[in-house]
């Protein structure tokens, strides 16, 4: 499927700056998403600290590796959702609001059957798609998604997020220790 996506970029003569893959619009995108993300995440951090959630700020090499690995995964998700699907939908619809809503629905649908993640990604996906429509750049969006995902994993009850699993893996029971 990835080969198909890449071939369509070639067929459509997509340029990296139009797809949000360069530094073009980086500052404009960051000025929109990062303050909004900080405003949304700040109360979550305060709540987590008030509830003494030590998992919020794990330390060590493993925490950094997990954040970087998850960050790369977020970059790939933003590339697919914004650089590919959103741009294709906008070329068909010419209505940024509607294409942003459809991208959000697709992004949320990719998180089924994890209902908490579906709800979070529907809202976050819509906001990110609207920002991408104005300032096409995926890098600040991926950063905001990575930080948000780490926060959700740290503060949500494990029974609700099921280790952030989606798709068929959601139903797998994780073996206990020992």
C-alpha positions as CSV (number, residue, x, y, z in Angstrom):
1,X,0.0,0.0,0.0
2,X,2.9,2.4,0.8
3,X,4.3,1.8,-2.7
4,X,0.8,2.8,-4.1
5,X,0.8,6.0,-2.0
6,X,4.3,6.9,-3.1
7,X,3.4,6.3,-6.8
8,X,0.4,8.5,-6.6
9,X,2.6,11.3,-5.4
10,X,4.7,10.9,-8.5
11,X,1.6,10.6,-10.7
12,X,0.1,13.8,-9.2
13,X,3.5,15.7,-9.4
14,X,3.3,16.4,-5.6
15,X,6.0,18.6,-4.3
16,X,7.5,18.0,-0.8
17,X,6.6,21.6,0.3
18,X,3.0,21.1,-0.8
19,X,2.8,17.9,1.2
20,X,4.1,19.6,4.3
21,X,7.4,17.7,4.4
22,X,9.9,20.6,4.2
23,X,10.5,23.6,6.4
24,X,8.0,25.7,4.4
25,X,5.1,26.7,6.7
26,X,6.9,25.1,9.7
27,X,6.8,28.3,11.7
28,X,3.2,29.2,10.7
29,X,2.0,25.7,11.5
30,X,3.8,25.6,14.9
31,X,2.4,29.0,15.8
32,X,-1.1,27.6,15.4
33,X,-0.8,24.1,16.9
34,X,1.8,24.4,19.7
35,X,0.0,27.1,21.8
36,X,-3.3,25.2,21.3
37,X,-1.7,21.9,22.3
38,X,-0.1,23.5,25.4
39,X,-3.5,25.0,26.4
40,X,-5.1,21.5,26.1
41,X,-2.2,19.6,27.7
42,X,-1.6,21.9,30.7
43,X,-4.7,20.9,32.6
44,X,-4.0,17.3,31.9
45,X,-0.5,17.6,33.3
46,X,-1.9,19.4,36.4
47,X,-4.5,16.7,36.9
48,X,-1.9,14.0,36.5
49,X,0.5,15.7,39.0
50,X,-2.4,16.2,41.5
51,X,-3.2,12.5,41.2
52,X,0.5,11.6,41.7
53,X,0.8,9.9,38.4
54,X,4.5,9.0,38.4
55,X,4.3,7.6,34.9
56,X,3.8,11.1,33.5
57,X,7.5,11.9,33.6
58,X,9.4,8.7,33.3
59,X,13.1,9.0,33.3
60,X,15.9,7.2,31.5
61,X,17.0,6.0,28.2
62,X,14.0,3.8,27.7
63,X,11.6,6.7,28.1
64,X,13.5,8.7,25.4
65,X,13.6,5.7,23.1
66,X,9.8,5.2,23.5
67,X,9.1,8.9,22.8
68,X,11.3,8.9,19.7
69,X,9.8,5.7,18.4
70,X,6.3,6.9,19.0
71,X,7.2,10.3,17.5
72,X,8.4,8.6,14.3
73,X,5.1,6.7,14.2
74,X,3.2,10.0,14.6
75,X,5.2,11.5,11.7
76,X,4.1,8.6,9.6
77,X,0.5,8.9,10.6
78,X,0.5,12.7,9.9
79,X,2.1,12.0,6.5
80,X,-0.7,9.6,5.6
81,X,-3.5,11.6,7.0
82,X,-2.4,15.1,5.9
83,X,0.1,14.8,3.0
84,X,-1.8,12.0,1.3
85,X,-5.5,11.7,2.3
86,X,-6.2,15.3,3.2
87,X,-4.6,16.7,0.0
88,X,-6.5,14.2,-2.1
89,X,-9.8,15.0,-0.5
90,X,-9.2,18.7,-0.8
91,X,-8.5,18.3,-4.5
92,X,-11.9,16.6,-4.9
93,X,-14.0,18.8,-2.5
94,X,-12.4,22.3,-2.6
95,X,-13.9,22.7,0.9
96,X,-11.2,22.6,3.6
97,X,-13.8,22.3,6.4
98,X,-15.4,19.2,4.9
99,X,-12.1,17.6,3.9
100,X,-10.8,18.2,7.4
101,X,-13.9,16.6,8.9
102,X,-13.5,13.5,6.7
103,X,-9.8,13.3,7.6
104,X,-10.8,13.4,11.3
105,X,-13.4,10.7,10.8
106,X,-10.8,8.5,9.0
107,X,-8.2,9.1,11.6
108,X,-10.7,8.3,14.4
109,X,-11.8,5.2,12.5
110,X,-8.3,3.9,12.3
111,X,-8.4,3.8,16.1
112,X,-11.4,1.5,16.4
113,X,-12.5,-0.3,18.6
114,X,-10.6,1.7,21.2
115,X,-13.5,4.2,21.9
116,X,-11.4,6.6,24.1
117,X,-8.8,6.9,21.4
118,X,-11.5,7.3,18.7
119,X,-13.0,10.2,20.6
120,X,-9.6,11.9,21.2
121,X,-8.4,11.3,17.7
122,X,-11.6,12.6,16.1
123,X,-11.2,16.0,17.9
124,X,-7.5,16.2,17.5
125,X,-7.6,15.0,14.0
126,X,-10.0,17.7,13.0
127,X,-8.0,20.4,14.6
128,X,-4.8,19.2,13.0
129,X,-6.4,18.8,9.6
130,X,-7.8,22.4,9.8
131,X,-4.3,23.7,10.7
132,X,-2.7,21.7,7.9
133,X,-5.2,23.1,5.5
134,X,-4.1,26.6,6.4
135,X,-0.4,25.9,7.0
136,X,0.7,22.6,5.4
137,X,3.5,21.2,7.5
138,X,3.3,17.9,9.3
139,X,6.2,18.2,11.7
140,X,4.6,20.4,14.5
141,X,1.4,18.3,14.1
142,X,3.4,15.1,14.7
143,X,5.1,16.6,17.7
144,X,1.8,17.7,19.2
145,X,0.4,14.2,18.5
146,X,3.3,12.5,20.1
147,X,3.1,14.6,23.3
148,X,-0.6,14.2,23.4
149,X,-0.4,10.4,23.0
150,X,2.2,10.2,25.7
151,X,0.0,12.2,28.0
152,X,-3.0,10.0,27.2
153,X,-1.0,6.9,27.9
154,X,0.2,8.3,31.2
155,X,-3.1,9.6,32.6
156,X,-5.9,7.5,31.2
157,X,-6.9,4.4,33.2
158,X,-5.2,1.4,31.6
159,X,-8.6,-0.4,31.3
160,X,-9.8,2.4,29.0
161,X,-6.9,2.7,26.7
162,X,-5.7,-1.0,26.7
163,X,-2.1,-0.1,26.1
164,X,-3.1,2.3,23.3
165,X,-4.0,-0.8,21.2
166,X,-6.3,-0.5,18.2
167,X,-7.7,-2.9,15.6
168,X,-7.6,-6.7,16.3
169,X,-4.7,-6.2,18.8
170,X,-7.2,-4.3,21.0
171,X,-8.8,-7.7,22.0
172,X,-5.6,-9.4,22.9
173,X,-5.1,-10.1,26.5
174,X,-1.7,-9.1,27.7
175,X,-0.2,-11.8,29.9
176,X,0.4,-10.8,33.5
177,X,3.9,-10.8,35.2
178,X,5.5,-14.0,36.1
